[in-house]
């Protein structure tokens, strides 16, 4: 079960412990925003849909490579090669 702590005249910190045992927190200026955030995360834990927030962070390079793999059936090899070259030389640096 999470909780909300007042952290000053206009600051509220919402905290909850995830199924993995780690505590997560976020600070808000309004109490209602803290309550909504906490309620959302508690509901996802209860329904089994919860996932660690850090698992949602995917580096762009990894995402781009995954996307290029999906294009191999609809694009010619030379087009894929050009895409990879553009990605490597212009986007990723």
The first five atom37 places (N, CA, C, CB, O) and aatype in JSON, in Angstrom:
{
  "aatype": [20, 20, 20, 20, 20, 20, 20, 20, 20, 20, 20, 20, 20, 20, 20, 20, 20, 20, 20, 20, 20, 20, 20, 20, 20, 20, 20, 20, 20, 20, 20, 20, 20, 20, 20, 20, 20, 20, 20, 20, 20, 20, 20, 20, 20, 20, 20, 20, 20, 20, 20, 20, 20, 20, 20, 20, 20, 20, 20, 20, 20, 20, 20, 20, 20, 20, 20, 20, 20, 20, 20, 20, 20, 20, 20, 20, 20, 20, 20, 20, 20, 20, 20, 20, 20, 20, 20, 20, 20, 20, 20, 20, 20],
  "atom_mask": [
    [1, 1, 1, 1, 1],
    [1, 1, 1, 1, 1],
    [1, 1, 1, 1, 1],
    [1, 1, 1, 1, 1],
    [1, 1, 1, 1, 1],
    [1, 1, 1, 1, 1],
    [1, 1, 1, 1, 1],
    [1, 1, 1, 1, 1],
    [1, 1, 1, 1, 1],
    [1, 1, 1, 1, 1],
    [1, 1, 1, 1, 1],
    [1, 1, 1, 1, 1],
    [1, 1, 1, 1, 1],
    [1, 1, 1, 1, 1],
    [1, 1, 1, 1, 1],
    [1, 1, 1, 1, 1],
    [1, 1, 1, 1, 1],
    [1, 1, 1, 1, 1],
    [1, 1, 1, 1, 1],
    [1, 1, 1, 1, 1],
    [1, 1, 1, 1, 1],
    [1, 1, 1, 1, 1],
    [1, 1, 1, 1, 1],
    [1, 1, 1, 1, 1],
    [1, 1, 1, 1, 1],
    [1, 1, 1, 1, 1],
    [1, 1, 1, 1, 1],
    [1, 1, 1, 1, 1],
    [1, 1, 1, 1, 1],
    [1, 1, 1, 1, 1],
    [1, 1, 1, 1, 1],
    [1, 1, 1, 1, 1],
    [1, 1, 1, 1, 1],
    [1, 1, 1, 1, 1],
    [1, 1, 1, 1, 1],
    [1, 1, 1, 1, 1],
    [1, 1, 1, 1, 1],
    [1, 1, 1, 1, 1],
    [1, 1, 1, 1, 1],
    [1, 1, 1, 1, 1],
    [1, 1, 1, 1, 1],
    [1, 1, 1, 1, 1],
    [1, 1, 1, 1, 1],
    [1, 1, 1, 1, 1],
    [1, 1, 1, 1, 1],
    [1, 1, 1, 1, 1],
    [1, 1, 1, 1, 1],
    [1, 1, 1, 1, 1],
    [1, 1, 1, 1, 1],
    [1, 1, 1, 1, 1],
    [1, 1, 1, 1, 1],
    [1, 1, 1, 1, 1],
    [1, 1, 1, 1, 1],
    [1, 1, 1, 1, 1],
    [1, 1, 1, 1, 1],
    [1, 1, 1, 1, 1],
    [1, 1, 1, 1, 1],
    [1, 1, 1, 1, 1],
    [1, 1, 1, 1, 1],
    [1, 1, 1, 1, 1],
    [1, 1, 1, 1, 1],
    [1, 1, 1, 1, 1],
    [1, 1, 1, 1, 1],
    [1, 1, 1, 1, 1],
    [1, 1, 1, 1, 1],
    [1, 1, 1, 1, 1],
    [1, 1, 1, 1, 1],
    [1, 1, 1, 1, 1],
    [1, 1, 1, 1, 1],
    [1, 1, 1, 1, 1],
    [1, 1, 1, 1, 1],
    [1, 1, 1, 1, 1],
    [1, 1, 1, 1, 1],
    [1, 1, 1, 1, 1],
    [1, 1, 1, 1, 1],
    [1, 1, 1, 1, 1],
    [1, 1, 1, 1, 1],
    [1, 1, 1, 1, 1],
    [1, 1, 1, 1, 1],
    [1, 1, 1, 1, 1],
    [1, 1, 1, 1, 1],
    [1, 1, 1, 1, 1],
    [1, 1, 1, 1, 1],
    [1, 1, 1, 1, 1],
    [1, 1, 1, 1, 1],
    [1, 1, 1, 1, 1],
    [1, 1, 1, 1, 1],
    [1, 1, 1, 1, 1],
    [1, 1, 1, 1, 1],
    [1, 1, 1, 1, 1],
    [1, 1, 1, 1, 1],
    [1, 1, 1, 1, 1],
    [1, 1, 1, 1, 1]
  ],
  "atom_positions": [
    [[0.85, -1.18, 0.0], [0.0, 0.0, 0.0], [0.89, 1.23, 0.0], [-0.96, 0.0, 1.22], [1.86, 1.31, 0.76]],
    [[0.57, 2.18, -0.83], [1.36, 3.4, -0.92], [0.88, 4.45, 0.07], [1.3, 3.95, -2.32], [-0.14, 4.28, 0.75]],
    [[1.63, 5.53, 0.13], [1.23, 6.63, 1.0], [1.73, 7.95, 0.41], [1.79, 6.42, 2.43], [2.6, 7.99, -0.46]],
    [[1.13, 9.02, 0.91], [1.47, 10.37, 0.47], [1.96, 11.14, 1.68], [0.25, 11.08, -0.21], [1.36, 11.09, 2.76]],
    [[3.05, 11.85, 1.49], [3.66, 12.61, 2.56], [3.76, 14.08, 2.14], [5.05, 12.04, 2.92], [4.21, 14.38, 1.03]],
    [[3.34, 14.98, 3.01], [3.45, 16.41, 2.74], [4.91, 16.82, 2.94], [2.5, 17.25, 3.66], [5.5, 16.52, 3.98]],
    [[5.5, 17.49, 1.94], [6.91, 17.83, 1.98], [7.15, 19.33, 1.87], [7.63, 17.12, 0.86], [8.11, 19.77, 1.24]],
    [[6.31, 20.11, 2.48], [6.44, 21.56, 2.42], [5.07, 22.18, 2.22], [7.39, 21.98, 1.3], [4.06, 21.48, 2.25]],
    [[5.04, 23.49, 2.01], [3.73, 24.14, 1.9], [2.94, 23.7, 0.67], [3.91, 25.64, 1.86], [1.71, 23.63, 0.72]],
    [[3.61, 23.4, -0.43], [2.89, 23.01, -1.65], [3.6, 21.87, -2.35], [2.75, 24.2, -2.59], [3.78, 21.9, -3.57]],
    [[4.0, 20.87, -1.6], [4.73, 19.75, -2.18], [4.28, 18.45, -1.51], [6.26, 19.96, -2.02], [4.24, 18.35, -0.29]],
    [[3.95, 17.46, -2.33], [3.5, 16.17, -1.84], [4.32, 15.07, -2.51], [1.98, 15.96, -2.1], [4.55, 15.1, -3.72]],
    [[4.76, 14.12, -1.71], [5.54, 13.01, -2.23], [4.73, 11.72, -2.07], [6.9, 12.9, -1.5], [4.37, 11.33, -0.97]],
    [[4.45, 11.08, -3.22], [3.72, 9.82, -3.22], [4.73, 8.68, -3.34], [2.66, 9.77, -4.39], [5.67, 8.75, -4.14]],
    [[4.52, 7.63, -2.54], [5.43, 6.49, -2.54], [4.64, 5.19, -2.56], [6.37, 6.54, -1.32], [3.55, 5.09, -1.99]],
    [[5.22, 4.2, -3.22], [4.66, 2.85, -3.17], [5.79, 1.85, -3.33], [3.57, 2.64, -4.26], [6.86, 2.18, -3.85]],
    [[5.55, 0.65, -2.89], [6.53, -0.42, -3.04], [6.03, -1.36, -4.11], [6.78, -1.17, -1.69], [4.92, -1.89, -4.02]],
    [[6.85, -1.57, -5.14], [6.47, -2.45, -6.24], [6.57, -3.92, -5.86], [7.34, -2.17, -7.44], [7.14, -4.25, -4.82]],
    [[6.03, -4.79, -6.69], [6.1, -6.23, -6.42], [7.55, -6.74, -6.34], [5.35, -6.99, -7.51], [7.8, -7.79, -5.75]],
    [[8.48, -6.0, -6.93], [9.88, -6.4, -6.88], [10.55, -5.99, -5.57], [10.63, -5.81, -8.05], [11.73, -6.28, -5.36]],
    [[9.8, -5.3, -4.69], [10.32, -4.91, -3.39], [10.96, -3.53, -3.34], [11.3, -5.91, -2.95], [11.27, -3.04, -2.26]],
    [[11.15, -2.91, -4.48], [11.77, -1.58, -4.51], [10.73, -0.49, -4.31], [12.51, -1.35, -5.83], [9.59, -0.61, -4.78]],
    [[11.13, 0.56, -3.6], [10.23, 1.69, -3.4], [10.38, 2.67, -4.54], [10.51, 2.38, -2.05], [11.49, 2.99, -4.98]],
    [[9.25, 3.15, -5.02], [9.24, 4.18, -6.06], [8.49, 5.38, -5.52], [8.59, 3.65, -7.38], [7.54, 5.24, -4.75]],
    [[8.93, 6.57, -5.95], [8.28, 7.79, -5.46], [8.3, 8.86, -6.53], [8.97, 8.29, -4.18], [9.09, 8.82, -7.47]],
    [[7.41, 9.81, -6.37], [7.33, 10.95, -7.26], [6.76, 12.12, -6.47], [6.46, 10.64, -8.53], [5.9, 11.94, -5.6]],
    [[7.25, 13.32, -6.78], [6.82, 14.52, -6.07], [5.86, 15.33, -6.93], [8.04, 15.38, -5.67], [6.05, 15.44, -8.14]],
    [[4.84, 15.89, -6.3], [3.81, 16.66, -6.99], [3.56, 17.98, -6.27], [2.5, 15.85, -7.1], [3.83, 18.11, -5.08]],
    [[3.04, 18.95, -7.01], [2.67, 20.23, -6.41], [1.25, 20.2, -5.84], [2.8, 21.34, -7.43], [0.93, 20.96, -4.93]],
    [[0.42, 19.31, -6.38], [-0.96, 19.21, -5.9], [-1.2, 17.81, -5.33], [-1.98, 19.52, -7.03], [-0.74, 16.81, -5.88]],
    [[-1.93, 17.77, -4.24], [-2.2, 16.48, -3.59], [-3.04, 15.57, -4.49], [-2.92, 16.7, -2.25], [-2.82, 14.36, -4.51]],
    [[-3.98, 16.13, -5.22], [-4.84, 15.31, -6.08], [-4.03, 14.59, -7.15], [-5.91, 16.18, -6.73], [-4.35, 13.46, -7.52]],
    [[-2.98, 15.25, -7.66], [-2.12, 14.6, -8.65], [-1.37, 13.43, -8.02], [-1.13, 15.6, -9.25], [-1.21, 12.38, -8.65]],
    [[-0.91, 13.6, -6.8], [-0.23, 12.52, -6.09], [-1.18, 11.35, -5.85], [0.34, 13.03, -4.74], [-0.8, 10.19, -6.02]],
    [[-2.4, 11.65, -5.45], [-3.4, 10.6, -5.21], [-3.69, 9.84, -6.5], [-4.7, 11.21, -4.65], [-3.76, 8.61, -6.48]],
    [[-3.86, 10.55, -7.61], [-4.15, 9.88, -8.88], [-2.99, 9.0, -9.33], [-4.46, 10.93, -9.96], [-3.21, 7.88, -9.8]],
    [[-1.76, 9.49, -9.2], [-0.58, 8.72, -9.58], [-0.48, 7.45, -8.75], [0.7, 9.56, -9.43], [-0.25, 6.36, -9.27]],
    [[-0.66, 7.61, -7.46], [-0.58, 6.48, -6.55], [-1.69, 5.46, -6.82], [-0.65, 6.96, -5.1], [-1.45, 4.26, -6.81]],
    [[-2.89, 5.95, -7.05], [-4.03, 5.06, -7.34], [-3.78, 4.26, -8.61], [-5.33, 5.88, -7.47], [-4.09, 3.07, -8.68]],
    [[-3.23, 4.92, -9.62], [-2.95, 4.24, -10.89], [-1.96, 3.1, -10.68], [-2.4, 5.23, -11.93], [-2.16, 2.0, -11.19]],
    [[-0.9, 3.35, -9.93], [0.1, 2.31, -9.72], [-0.4, 1.2, -8.81], [1.36, 2.92, -9.14], [-0.06, 0.03, -9.02]],
    [[-1.18, 1.53, -7.82], [-1.76, 0.49, -6.96], [-2.72, -0.39, -7.75], [-2.48, 1.13, -5.75], [-2.78, -1.6, -7.52]],
    [[-3.48, 0.2, -8.66], [-4.42, -0.57, -9.48], [-3.68, -1.52, -10.42], [-5.32, 0.37, -10.3], [-4.1, -2.67, -10.59]],
    [[-2.58, -1.06, -11.02], [-1.84, -1.95, -11.92], [-1.19, -3.1, -11.14], [-0.75, -1.15, -12.69], [-1.06, -4.21, -11.67]],
    [[-0.8, -2.84, -9.9], [-0.28, -3.93, -9.07], [-1.38, -4.95, -8.77], [0.32, -3.38, -7.75], [-1.14, -6.16, -8.84]],
    [[-2.56, -4.47, -8.45], [-3.68, -5.35, -8.08], [-4.14, -6.2, -9.25], [-4.84, -4.53, -7.55], [-4.55, -7.35, -9.06]],
    [[-4.08, -5.66, -10.46], [-4.55, -6.41, -11.64], [-3.46, -7.24, -12.28], [-5.12, -5.46, -12.66], [-3.73, -7.99, -13.22]],
    [[-2.23, -7.12, -11.79], [-1.14, -7.9, -12.35], [-0.53, -7.29, -13.6], [-1.62, -9.27, -12.66], [0.26, -7.95, -14.28]],
    [[-0.88, -6.06, -13.92], [-0.36, -5.4, -15.12], [0.86, -4.55, -14.83], [-1.44, -4.54, -15.75], [1.4, -3.91, -15.74]],
    [[1.32, -4.52, -13.6], [2.42, -3.66, -13.2], [3.72, -4.11, -13.85], [2.57, -3.64, -11.69], [4.01, -5.31, -13.92]],
    [[4.5, -3.16, -14.32], [5.84, -3.42, -14.83], [6.76, -2.34, -14.28], [5.87, -3.44, -16.4], [6.35, -1.19, -14.11]],
    [[7.97, -2.69, -14.0], [8.93, -1.73, -13.47], [9.11, -0.58, -14.45], [10.28, -2.41, -13.17], [9.32, -0.83, -15.64]],
    [[9.04, 0.67, -14.0], [9.17, 1.81, -14.9], [10.47, 1.81, -15.7], [9.08, 3.08, -14.12], [10.49, 2.25, -16.85]],
    [[11.56, 1.32, -15.11], [12.83, 1.34, -15.84], [12.85, 0.35, -17.0], [13.96, 1.04, -14.9], [13.69, 0.47, -17.89]],
    [[11.95, -0.62, -17.0], [11.88, -1.56, -18.12], [11.28, -0.91, -19.36], [11.07, -2.78, -17.73], [11.46, -1.41, -20.47]],
    [[10.57, 0.18, -19.18], [9.97, 0.88, -20.31], [10.93, 1.8, -21.02], [8.8, 1.66, -19.85], [10.61, 2.33, -22.08]],
    [[12.09, 1.99, -20.47], [13.07, 2.87, -21.09], [13.9, 2.07, -22.08], [13.99, 3.53, -20.02], [14.68, 1.2, -21.7]],
    [[13.73, 2.37, -23.35], [14.43, 1.66, -24.4], [15.32, 2.65, -25.13], [13.44, 0.97, -25.38], [14.82, 3.65, -25.64]],
    [[16.63, 2.4, -25.21], [17.49, 3.33, -25.94], [17.07, 3.43, -27.39], [18.96, 2.89, -25.84], [16.63, 2.46, -28.0]],
    [[17.22, 4.62, -27.95], [16.78, 4.84, -29.33], [17.5, 3.9, -30.3], [17.03, 6.3, -29.74], [16.88, 3.4, -31.23]],
    [[18.78, 3.66, -30.08], [19.54, 2.79, -30.98], [18.9, 1.4, -31.04], [21.01, 2.69, -30.51], [18.77, 0.82, -32.11]],
    [[18.53, 0.88, -29.9], [17.9, -0.44, -29.85], [16.55, -0.43, -30.58], [17.72, -0.89, -28.38], [16.25, -1.34, -31.35]],
    [[15.75, 0.61, -30.33], [14.46, 0.73, -31.0], [14.63, 0.82, -32.51], [13.69, 1.96, -30.48], [13.9, 0.17, -33.26]],
    [[15.6, 1.61, -32.97], [15.84, 1.77, -34.41], [16.23, 0.45, -35.05], [16.93, 2.83, -34.66], [15.78, 0.12, -36.14]],
    [[17.09, -0.32, -34.37], [17.49, -1.62, -34.9], [16.29, -2.58, -34.99], [18.59, -2.24, -34.02], [16.14, -3.3, -35.98]],
    [[15.46, -2.58, -33.97], [14.25, -3.41, -34.02], [13.36, -3.02, -35.18], [13.47, -3.31, -32.7], [12.79, -3.87, -35.86]],
    [[13.23, -1.72, -35.4], [12.4, -1.23, -36.5], [12.98, -1.65, -37.85], [12.26, 0.29, -36.42], [12.24, -2.06, -38.74]],
    [[14.28, -1.54, -38.01], [14.9, -1.94, -39.27], [14.7, -3.42, -39.54], [16.39, -1.62, -39.26], [14.54, -3.83, -40.69]],
    [[14.7, -4.23, -38.49], [14.47, -5.67, -38.67], [13.07, -5.95, -39.21], [14.66, -6.41, -37.34], [12.88, -6.9, -39.97]],
    [[12.11, -5.14, -38.84], [10.74, -5.35, -39.34], [10.6, -4.95, -40.8], [9.75, -4.58, -38.5], [9.66, -5.37, -41.47]],
    [[11.53, -4.14, -41.3], [11.45, -3.68, -42.69], [12.07, -4.65, -43.68], [12.12, -2.35, -42.81], [11.93, -4.45, -44.89]],
    [[12.76, -5.68, -43.21], [13.48, -6.58, -44.12], [12.56, -7.32, -45.08], [14.28, -7.57, -43.33], [13.01, -7.76, -46.14]],
    [[11.31, -7.46, -44.73], [10.38, -8.18, -45.63], [9.71, -7.25, -46.63], [9.32, -8.9, -44.82], [9.16, -7.72, -47.62]],
    [[9.75, -5.95, -46.39], [9.06, -5.03, -47.29], [9.99, -4.1, -48.07], [8.09, -4.19, -46.5], [9.54, -3.39, -48.96]],
    [[11.28, -4.1, -47.75], [12.25, -3.24, -48.43], [13.36, -4.08, -49.03], [12.84, -2.19, -47.44], [13.63, -5.2, -48.58]],
    [[13.99, -3.54, -50.05], [15.11, -4.25, -50.69], [16.34, -4.16, -49.8], [15.4, -3.67, -52.11], [16.45, -3.26, -48.96]],
    [[17.28, -5.08, -49.99], [18.5, -5.03, -49.17], [19.28, -3.72, -49.33], [19.4, -6.19, -49.54], [19.89, -3.24, -48.37]],
    [[19.27, -3.14, -50.51], [20.0, -1.88, -50.7], [19.32, -0.74, -49.93], [20.09, -1.53, -52.2], [20.01, 0.15, -49.43]],
    [[18.01, -0.76, -49.84], [17.3, 0.27, -49.07], [17.61, 0.12, -47.58], [15.78, 0.18, -49.32], [17.84, 1.11, -46.89]],
    [[17.6, -1.11, -47.1], [17.93, -1.36, -45.69], [19.36, -0.91, -45.4], [17.76, -2.86, -45.35], [19.63, -0.33, -44.35]],
    [[20.26, -1.19, -46.32], [21.65, -0.76, -46.15], [21.75, 0.76, -46.09], [22.53, -1.3, -47.3], [22.5, 1.3, -45.27]],
    [[21.0, 1.45, -46.93], [21.0, 2.91, -46.91], [20.43, 3.43, -45.6], [20.19, 3.47, -48.11], [20.94, 4.39, -45.03]],
    [[19.36, 2.8, -45.12], [18.77, 3.2, -43.84], [19.79, 3.03, -42.7], [17.5, 2.38, -43.55], [19.94, 3.91, -41.85]],
    [[20.47, 1.87, -42.69], [21.47, 1.63, -41.65], [22.6, 2.65, -41.7], [22.04, 0.21, -41.78], [23.07, 3.13, -40.67]],
    [[23.03, 2.98, -42.92], [24.09, 3.96, -43.08], [23.65, 5.33, -42.57], [24.51, 4.06, -44.56], [24.4, 6.0, -41.85]],
    [[22.45, 5.75, -42.93], [21.93, 7.03, -42.44], [21.8, 7.04, -40.92], [20.58, 7.33, -43.09], [22.12, 8.03, -40.26]],
    [[21.33, 5.95, -40.39], [21.19, 5.85, -38.94], [22.56, 5.95, -38.25], [20.5, 4.52, -38.56], [22.73, 6.71, -37.3]],
    [[23.51, 5.19, -38.75], [24.85, 5.15, -38.16], [25.59, 6.49, -38.3], [25.68, 4.04, -38.81], [26.28, 6.92, -37.37]],
    [[25.45, 7.14, -39.45], [26.24, 8.35, -39.72], [25.57, 9.66, -39.3], [26.54, 8.42, -41.18], [26.25, 10.64, -38.99]],
    [[24.24, 9.69, -39.3], [23.56, 10.97, -39.07], [22.69, 11.03, -37.83], [22.73, 11.29, -40.25], [22.57, 12.08, -37.2]],
    [[22.08, 9.92, -37.47], [21.12, 9.95, -36.38], [21.77, 9.6, -35.04], [19.97, 8.99, -36.67], [21.6, 10.33, -34.07]],
    [[22.49, 8.51, -34.98], [23.03, 8.04, -33.71], [24.16, 8.9, -33.13], [23.52, 6.66, -33.87], [24.23, 9.03, -31.91]],
    [[25.04, 9.47, -33.94], [26.08, 10.32, -33.32], [25.45, 11.51, -32.67], [27.12, 10.77, -34.35], [26.15, 12.34, -32.09]]
  ]
}
